[in-house]
Amino acid sequence: MSQPKHALVLHLANSAEPLLIAISDGDAGALSSRLPDLMREGEFETITAANGSTVTVNFAHVFAALVDAVQGIGKQVYGAPERTYGGPVRA
């Protein structure tokens, strides 16, 4: 069974589907505690995704946000690390 990974889940004002951004386990706790302030301020915030890329979020367009554990983060989540499949390891 795979370990839970974390994602920032953003519900945008003009979208029926939430936007998921993979974040590292280390960033999950800090970001969770900052979400109320980010939502209240409604400004831009740059988030570092799990794969090291950065995403800038305009919280003025977000009506709900949370950090959640997501099993098996894959390609449907922005910023997810690339999957590796068994096989020989090359040095």
N, C-alpha and C positions, 0 to 999 in steps of 0.2 A: 504494500500500500504506500502511496506517495505521501510525503509530508505536505501539510497545508502550506500554501504560499499566500501572500497578502496582495490585495489589490485596493487601490483607491477607486471607489465606486461613485461616479458623478451622475446625478440626474439633472439633465439640462432642461431649460425652460421650453425649448422647441423640439424635443425629441422624445419619442415613445420608449426607446430603448436606452438603458444606462450605458455610459462610457466607462470601461474598466481600464485602469492603468496599473500594471504590475509594479509593486514596490518591494524593496528588500525587507526582510523580517526586522532588521535593525531600525529602519525608518518608520515602520508601522506604528509603533507606540508613540513616538514623537509627533508624527503627523496626526494621529487620532486626537491627541490632546490639543493640537492647534486648530483643528477644524472649526470649532465654534467661533473663534476669533476671525479666521479666514472668511467664514460665511457672513459674519456680522460686518466686517470691513468691506467686503465685495470688491476687492482689488485683485491685481494680477499676482500670481505666485508661481515660481518655477519649482517643479517637482523633479527629483531624479528618479527615473524608472529603474527597475531591477536590472536591466541590461546596460545601464550606465548612460543612456540617452536622457535628455532633459525635455520636459513638457511644461509649457507655460499655460496656466489655467486662469481664466478670467472668472473669478468667483461671483461677479455680478450677474452672470448668466446661469449660475448653478442654483437650483432650488432645494436640493438635498445632496448631502455628501456623507460617506462613511468609509471606514477602512474595515475590510472583511477578509476572513480567511477563505481562500478559494482553492478547492481541490483541483489538481491537474491543470494549472494555467497553461493555455496553449496559444495559438496564433490569434484567437479572437480577442486577446487582451493586448493592448498597446504596451510596449516596453518590456514584454516578456523575454527572458533569455532564450536563446535558440535551444531547441531540444537536441539531445545527443542520443544516438541509438547505439547499442552494443557494437562490438566489432573490435578490431585491433587498434591499439593506441599507438599513434606514430609520434616519435620524438622529434 
